[in-house]
């Protein structure tokens, strides 16, 4: 959505000079709230896990 695209753009602009890579995550449906409702926590976490680096998956997602 337009608000999300603007927020992502702002985040990239702020992080880039600091050397922080921003990698947008993609929901399976229209947004992550819809994914959570349709698939539940476990399947949502699994779908997000494959979009993260292994180190970030360990850091941010619990098994």
Order of alpha helices (4+ residues) and beta strands (2+ residues): alpha-alpha-alpha
